[in-house]
Structure formats: C-alpha cells, structure tokens
Amino acid sequence: LYPELEKITREKYNFKDMPSLKELEQKTKMLLLNADNAIDYPEPIQPNMVLVGGLQITEPKELLNDLKSFVERGEKGTVLMSLGTNILSSTLGEDILRKILKTFESLPDYNFIWKFEAEPHNLPVAPGKNVMVSKFLPQNDLLAHENLKAFITHAGGLSTQESLWYGKPMVCIPFIADQYRTADKSVRMGVAVKMEIAKLEVDN
C-alpha cells in the first residue's frame, strides 16, 4: 500500500525534499480526526488523536429572498436533497431521475430543494411547482431553517454531522466507502432511514 500511496502523493504534490510517507507518519505529533464520539462507532484512538467532528459547521446565515420564500412556502415543510460533491444527481440516469421527480410531485404539501449539478432542462421531465433545483445550495443555512423538515443525503460524514447538529432526520442513500457505515449508524441511532439507489421506487 505504501508504494502506491507514495507514488500518488508525489505525483499530486511534488514538494521539494519531501520525506517519505513512512517518515512523515513517524514524525506526526498530532492528528485531527473528523469524528465525534456522540455519533460515531466507538473505537480506540491514540493520545495524540483529537476528535474535531463538526468543525465545519458555522453560524447559519439568513437565506436569500427567493430561497427563503420557497423554503417557508412548504405547507408541511421543505425537504433538502443533496448527494454531496462526489455523487452527482445529474448522473443518476433518466429512470432514477423520473422516479425522484414523481416522488416529489406525489407530496404536494412539501417543497423540495434539490442540488442538481446540471441545468434543469437536462432533467427528463420538468420539475413540479413544489421543486426547486440549483447547482449550489447553502446546505448549512438550509439545514438550520426551522421549516426544513428532512434531508435526503448520500450519508457523507460532513452532511451527517450537519444534519444531526440541526436535528434534521435523514433519508440516507449511500453510494461509496464510509457512506454505508455512516448510514447504518444513523439508522441504529433512530435518526434516519436507509434506501438503496438500485431499489428506489416512488412507493418506497
């Protein structure tokens, strides 16, 4: 593993006189971990490891006009959907996109805000009037809003921390790596339900 990591690191950073990864590891005095005992599985850590999970959460700002109005117009509330930065909603495939939009349409008492990385006209059908799509969303500020009732998420570490900080239940749709672990932990904690993208249907 070390030789491969060494190669990738040197190709990416190429620092002058950079020591080997083994040497860097041996010289490490402190390690900041994006984890929190309150929401992660218990595991042993060394004395020089400091948990800083949630460090990215900032004081929420007030939403801007159009976004604020849309969030507050949801009769029973508004739901946020974002699959993070590694999974693009726009690449899910026409069938899945249709199912998601049909699901949103079947819940007219709720508004839905969807982080969708392509232009709206790339959707297979036009979004309903209770759906807003945007390439970028202030996730932290949205999750803090009192009318935001739930979060459809990929169950990434940062998104999960933010959702739990603001007390928003999650619909977790994990895709890769630690997302499955985080989704399972959230379900065990009683703060989420977990779905598989391949089994996504309007009924469920």
C-alpha positions in Angstrom: 0.0 0.0 0.0 2.8 2.4 0.9 4.5 2.4 -2.5 1.2 3.2 -4.3 0.3 6.0 -1.9 3.8 7.3 -2.1 3.5 7.5 -5.9 0.1 9.2 -5.8 1.3 11.8 -3.2 4.4 12.7 -5.1 2.5 13.0 -8.4 -0.1 15.3 -6.8 2.0 17.5 -4.6 5.6 17.1 -5.7 7.1 19.1 -2.8 10.8 19.7 -2.9 12.8 17.5 -0.5 9.6 15.8 0.6 10.2 13.0 3.1 8.7 9.5 2.6 5.2 8.9 3.9 6.6 6.4 6.4 8.9 9.1 7.7 6.1 11.6 7.9 3.9 9.1 9.8 6.7 8.5 12.3 7.1 12.3 12.8 3.4 13.0 13.3 2.9 14.8 16.6 -0.9 15.2 16.4 -3.7 14.0 14.2 -7.0 15.9 13.9 -9.9 13.4 13.1 -13.2 14.4 11.5 -15.1 12.3 14.0 -17.3 12.7 17.1 -17.9 10.1 19.9 -21.5 11.2 20.1 -22.4 10.0 16.6 -19.6 7.6 15.5 -18.9 4.0 16.4 -16.7 3.6 19.5 -13.1 2.8 18.6 -9.7 3.1 20.3 -7.6 6.1 19.5 -4.1 7.2 20.4 -3.5 10.1 22.9 -2.3 12.3 20.1 -5.5 11.9 18.1 -8.0 14.8 18.6 -11.6 14.5 17.5 -12.8 17.6 15.7 -16.0 16.3 14.0 -18.4 19.2 13.2 -15.6 21.8 13.0 -17.0 22.8 9.6 -20.4 23.8 11.0 -20.7 27.6 11.0 -23.2 30.0 12.5 -26.1 29.9 10.0 -26.8 32.9 7.8 -30.3 34.0 6.8 -31.4 32.6 3.4 -31.6 34.9 0.5 -35.0 36.1 -0.8 -36.1 33.5 -3.4 -34.7 30.6 -1.4 -36.1 31.8 1.9 -39.5 32.3 0.3 -39.5 28.8 -1.2 -38.4 27.1 2.0 -41.1 28.9 4.0 -43.9 28.2 1.5 -43.9 24.5 2.0 -47.2 23.8 3.8 -45.9 20.9 5.8 -42.3 21.9 5.4 -39.4 21.7 3.0 -37.1 18.8 2.2 -33.5 19.2 1.0 -31.9 16.7 -1.3 -28.1 16.7 -1.9 -25.8 13.9 -2.7 -22.6 15.8 -1.9 -19.7 16.5 -4.3 -18.6 13.0 -5.3 -22.0 11.8 -6.4 -23.7 14.0 -9.0 -27.5 13.8 -9.1 -27.3 14.7 -12.7 -25.6 11.4 -13.5 -28.1 9.1 -11.8 -29.8 8.1 -15.1 -33.1 9.0 -16.6 -35.1 6.3 -14.8 -34.0 7.3 -11.3 -34.4 11.0 -12.1 -38.0 10.4 -13.2 -38.8 8.4 -10.0 -37.3 11.1 -7.8 -39.4 13.8 -9.5 -42.5 11.7 -9.4 -42.0 11.1 -5.7 -41.6 14.9 -5.1 -44.8 15.5 -7.2 -46.7 13.0 -5.1 -46.1 15.0 -1.9 -47.5 18.4 -2.8 -47.7 19.6 0.8 -43.9 19.6 0.9 -41.5 21.7 -1.1 -38.3 20.1 -2.3 -34.9 21.7 -2.9 -32.6 19.6 -4.9 -28.9 20.2 -5.5 -28.7 19.3 -9.2 -25.4 20.0 -10.9 -26.7 20.3 -14.5 -29.2 22.8 -16.0 -32.9 22.0 -15.1 -33.7 21.4 -18.8 -31.4 18.3 -18.6 -34.0 16.6 -16.4 -36.1 14.0 -18.2 -39.3 15.8 -17.2 -39.9 19.4 -15.9 -39.9 19.7 -12.1 -43.2 20.3 -10.4 -44.0 23.7 -8.9 -43.0 22.3 -5.4 -39.5 21.6 -6.6 -36.5 23.9 -6.8 -33.3 22.7 -8.4 -29.9 24.5 -8.1 -26.3 23.8 -8.8 -25.2 25.2 -5.5 -27.0 25.4 -2.2 -26.0 26.8 1.3 -26.5 23.5 2.9 -25.6 24.6 6.5 -28.0 27.5 6.3 -30.8 25.4 4.9 -30.5 22.7 7.5 -30.7 25.3 10.2 -34.0 26.7 9.0 -37.0 25.7 11.1 -39.2 24.8 8.1 -36.6 22.4 6.7 -38.1 19.1 7.9 -35.8 16.4 6.4 -32.6 15.7 4.5 -32.2 13.3 1.6 -28.5 12.6 1.6 -25.7 10.4 0.5 -24.7 10.0 4.2 -21.3 11.6 3.8 -19.6 12.4 7.1 -19.9 16.2 6.9 -23.5 16.2 5.8 -24.5 13.7 8.5 -22.8 15.9 11.2 -24.6 19.0 10.0 -28.0 17.2 9.8 -27.6 15.9 13.3 -26.4 19.2 14.7 -29.6 20.9 13.4 -31.8 17.9 14.4 -33.0 17.0 10.9 -34.0 13.4 10.2 -32.4 11.8 7.1 -33.2 9.6 4.2 -29.8 8.1 3.5 -28.9 6.8 0.1 -25.3 5.7 0.4 -23.1 5.1 -2.7 -19.5 4.5 -1.7 -17.0 3.9 1.1 -17.8 5.3 4.5 -21.3 6.3 3.4 -22.7 2.8 4.1 -21.1 2.8 7.6 -22.5 6.3 8.4 -25.9 5.4 7.1 -26.1 2.2 9.1 -25.0 4.1 12.3 -27.7 6.8 11.7 -30.4 4.1 11.3 -29.2 2.5 14.5 -29.4 5.8 16.3 -33.0 6.2 15.1 -32.4 9.4 13.1 -32.5 8.0 9.6 -33.9 5.5 7.2 -31.7 3.9 4.6 -32.5 3.2 0.9 -30.6 1.7 -2.0 -30.5 3.7 -5.2 -31.0 0.5 -7.3 -34.2 -0.3 -5.4 -35.6 3.3 -5.4 -39.3 3.3 -6.3 -42.0 6.0 -5.9 -43.9 3.8 -3.5 -41.0 3.4 -1.0 
